[in-house]
Amino acid sequence: MFTSDLKLILRLYPQPSAAMSDILDQGNLWFSTIAVILVTLALGHALPELSVSFYEPLLVLALFYVPGTLIGGSLVGRVTGFNTSFQRDFAPLLTCAAAAWTAANTPLVLIAWFRPELVLAAAGLAYLYFAVLMFFAVRVVFGTDNGPAIAVVFLSPFSLVAAYFLWGPLHYLLSWLASPFVLFYAFYFLRGEFGNLTAGLRRGQSYRRNLEAAAINPHDGEAQYQLGLIFQQRRQYAEAIRRFTNAITIDPTHTDAHFQLGRIARDQGRLKDALGFFQTVVIQDERHSQSEILRELGALYIAARQYQVAERELAAFLERHPYDSEGLFYYGQALKGLGRAKEAVEAWQRSTEAASLAPAYIRRNAAKWSRLARKAAKED
């Protein structure tokens, strides 16, 4: 088991995105945390002047950096708030962050042993590399686009300010709690809480294993589709396309798979392919996904600069969903493309109002379209 975990960490060097995805699905939190401790001990041995206890980097990651990243994630484009995110994502993110820290600092250990005069410069590069790896970790765990992922990684180190001010009292307290007996009783009485923190990681990994097992069945298109959704959320589009294609090969009437293939194709600029998938969805079920296919077609025709067709599709969608902030934003774009600037501004204003009235569970996603609508209205 530990061999496979070690291979996952080593894979971060050539394939960081795919490796982070596999760490999330197969990684072991205990191995990742032990790896941080071992690398810290190796650094302390190579650099005796480095006065860092073996547990300090792990403690900083667990108590400050990862919660800070979760706060950043809840502020930048996340659908859920911090409490929900903490329960669901703390253990997965800590596993990925510990693996990233290990991968970033292992070369530093080798440099400290063989070229100690280069340690200072190498340390800066190591923590820059750690930030790069955390970019991939944030994308995988939170399912964010590149821009929000960069913003979250940029904001995360600010949590270390709290570590700076609290480290003295915390270090003093830990020196008293480091007794094996105290640690044993702390683990005994708090093991349930530790189990709750790791439950999110276990559930996600169990769900993925069950899907992989079901996907072995050559007649189970739904398992292929669900795996495709996982890869799509992680921005691993090549694998997502493969899974969705498998789903429609097994079941050509799998409307959801056609829909998602169309969305990916549109995002990648393959407009002709996207149109083919969306037309299939319309033929199979025009009201698919609460008529969202009409909104997607409208966005596609806007990208193709066919504004009249886009306006028609979006008007039909808004007849059924008049308070959809995303649909109103696209509708404003279509109207602007037709030269109806005043109506476009009105549509963008309605998009902003709709976002402010959106239910809590979609408010953060609606806020994205509200921001775009306000920006478009100002520029017009």
N, C-alpha and C positions, 0 to 999 in steps of 0.2 A: 504493500500500500504506500509506504513512504517513498519507494522508488518512483512510483508514478507521480507523486506530489513533487518530488525533486525535478522530474522531467518537465512538469508544467512550469516550474519557476525558471528553469533553463530555457524553455521555449519562449519566455518573454523577450529574450534578446533578438531572435530573428522574426518572430511573429507575435508582437505584443497584443494586437486586437484579438486574434483567435485564441491566444493563450489565456487572456483574461476571461474570455467566454468559457473556456474549459475549466479554469479555476473556479468560476462561479458554479459550474455544473458538477464538478468532480472534486474540487479542492477540499482540504481538511483544515479547519480552523486551528486545531491543536498543532499540526505540523507547521503551519505558517507562523504561528506565534513562537514555537520552539526554534524555528529557523532564525527569527529576529534575535532571540537570546543568544544563539550560537554565534552568529555573525558579530554581535556586540562583544561577546567574550573574546573572539578572535581579534577584533579591533583593539580591545584593551590590552591583549597580549602583545600585539605588534607595536602599539603606541603606549608604553607605560605611563607617559605623561598625560594621557587622556583620562581624566578623572570622571568616568561615567560608570555607574553601576550597571550590572548586566541586565537589569529589568527596566531601566529608565527609558530607552527608546520605545519599548513595547508599551509602557505606561503612557507615554506622551501620545502615541498613536491611538490607544484605546480610550483614554479619558479626554483628550483634547482635539487631536487632528480629525479623527473619524466623526465625532459628534459635530465638529465645526463644518466638515464637508456635508453632513446631513442637513445642517441648518442652511448652508449655501444652496444645496439642492432644493430645499423647500421654498427658498426665496426666488430661485431662478428657474422659472418654467416648469415647476413640478405640479402635478395634479393633487397630490396629497399633502397634508400638513406635516409638521415635524414629529408629532407623537406617533402617527401612523407609520411614518417613514422610519423612525427609530426602531419600532418593534419589528418591522419587516426587513429593513435593510442594514441594520447595524452589523450583524454577524457576517453577511455576505461582503459588505464593504470593508470590514476589518480584515477578513481573509484576503481580499484582493490587495488592500493597502500593505499588509504585512508581507505578502509575496513581492510587491513592488519595492518595498524598502529593502528586502533581502537581495533582490536582483540588482538594485542600484548600489548597494554598499559592498557586495562581494568583491567586485574589482578593486574597491578601495582597500580592502584587506590585503590583496596581493601587492598593490602598489606600496602600502605601508611596510610590507615585509622586504620587498626588493628594491624599491626606490623611494625611501622615506622623504627625500627632499622635494618630491612632487606631490606630497599628500595634500597640501593646502589647495593647490589648483585642482587636484583630482576631486577633493571634497565638494567644491562648487559644481563641478560637472556631474558628480553623483546625485546631488540633490536636484539639479536641473533635469537629469534623467528620471529621477523619482517623480517629478511633476509631469513629465511626458507619460510615464506609465499610469499615473493617476488619471490623466485625461482619458485613457482607454478604459480604466476601471469605472470612472463615472459614467461614461457612455454605456457600458455594459450593464451596470447595476441600476442606473436610473433610466436608461433608454432615452437619453437626450440627444439632440442634434449637436453638431460640433461647436457652434457658438455658445450655447448654454454650458456645455461641458468645460470649455475654456474658462468661462466666467466662474464656474464653481471651483475649479482648480486654483484660479487666481485669488478667490475669496478665502479658501480654506486655511492658508497659513495665518490669517488674522486670529484664528482661534488659539494660536501659540502665544499670543500676547497674554491670554489668561494663564497659560502654563507658566509664563515668566513670573507673574505676580504670585501665583499659588504654589510654585514649586518648593519654596523654602518650607512653609508649614507642612506641605504634603510629604516632602522628603523626611522631615522630622517625625511625622506620624508613622511613616512606613518603617522607620528604624525601630520603632517600638512594636510594630505589628509583624516584624519579620520572623518572629519565633515560630518554629515548626508546629507547635501546639496551637498557637493562635490561628495560623493558616489552616490547620486541619479543621478546627471548629468553625472558622469562617466559611470554608468550603462545605462543611456538613450542613450548616444552617441555611446557607444561601445557594445551595446547589440547584434548587428549584428555579431561582431567579436566573442563574446562569443558563439553565435549560431553556427558559423562555427566550433569552436573548439569541440563542442559537437555533431556535425553532424555525425562524424564517429561512435560514440557510438549508436546514434539513428538509423542510417542505418543498422548497424549490428544486432541490436535487432529487427528491423522491418523485416529484411530478415529472421531471425531465426523464428519469430512468423509466418510468411507466410508459411515457410516450414513445421512447426509443424501442421499448419492448413491443408495444402495440404496432409500431411502424414496420416491424419485421413481417407482419401479415400483409401479403401483397394486395389484399382487397380492402384494407383500412385506409381510405383516403382522408378521413377526419384526423387521424394521428399525424399524417404528413402535413396537413393544414395547420394544426396546432404547433408543430415544430417550426413551421414556416413563420408563424406569428412571433415566436420567440426570437428567431434570427432577425426578423424584420425590426423588432423593437430594439435590438442591439446594433442595428445598422450594418449587419452582415448580409448584404443584399444578394450576393452570389449564392449563398447557401439558402437564403429565404426563397429565391426564385426557383432553385432546384426542388425544394420541398413543395412549393405551391404547384409547380409543374407536375410533380409526382401525383399530387392530389387530383388534378384534373385529368391526368392520364388514367388513373384508377376510376374516377367518376367525372366524366365530362360535364355533368350537370351541377358540379360543386360551384355554385355561384360565388360564394365567399372567396374561393381561391382565384377565380377570374378577376374579381374586384380588387384584391390585393395586388395581383400581378399588374393590373392596370395602374394602380397608384404608384407602384415602384417604377414602372416604365415612364409614367409622367414625370416623376421626380428626377429621373435620369435623362430626361429630354428625348426619350424615344416615343415621340408623339403618335406616330403611326401604329406602333405596337399597342400603346395605351388605348387608342381609339378602338382597335380590334377587340381588346379584352372588355372594354366598357360596353361596346355594342352587344357583345355576348351576354353581359349582365342584363342589359335592357330587354333583350329578347327573352331571357329566362325569367326575369322578374323586375319589372320597371320600378316597383316600390321596394326594391332590395335595400336593406339596412335603413329603413325609414326614409326611403327616397334619396338617400345620400348620393346615389349614382348620378342623379341629375346635377347635384352640386359639383361632383367630380368632373362630369362632362363639361360643365360651364367653365371650370378652371382650366381644363384641357384646351377648350376652344379659345380661351383668352391667351394661353401660351402660344397657340397657333395664329393669333391675331384675327381670328374669325369672330369678331365682337358681336355681330348680329345674331349668330347662332348661339353664342354664349349667353347673350341677354335673354333669349327665348328659354333656354334650359334653366337658367337661374331664376327667371320669373316663375316658371312652373314649380321649381323647388320651394321658392318663398311663399307661394300660395299655400303650401302644406306646412311650412315652417317659417312663419313671418318674423320670428325672433331669433333666428340662427345668426350669430355674429359673424361666423365664417362666410356663410352664404351671402350676407349683406355686404361684406367686404369685397368679395368677388363681383357681386352685382355692381358695386360702385366702379370697379375696374372696367367692367364691360361697358357701362354707361359712358365713362370717360373716353374709352376707345371709340365710341360712336359720336363723340363730340358733344355729349350732353353733360357738360361739366357741373352745372348747378344741381342736376338730379343726382350726379355722382356724389357730390358733397353731402347731399341729404341722405343718401344710402349709407355713407360712411358714418354720419352722425347717428343714424339708427343702429348701426353696428356697435358703436360705443355704448349707446343706451341699452341695447340688448345684453351686452356683456355685464353691465352693472346690475341687471335684473336676473342674471343666470343663476340657476341653483348652485349650491355650494360645491357639489361634486364635479361640475364642469366649469366653475368660475375661473380657475387658473388658466385652463385652455382657452376659454373665451377672452381672457385678458390679453392673450397674444394677438388676437385679431383686432381687439379694441386699440391696442398700441399701433398696429399697422394702419388701421383706419384713421386714427388721429394724425399720424404722420402723412398719409396720403392727402388728407383734407388740408393740411397746412401747406403742402407743396403745390396744391392745385391753385 
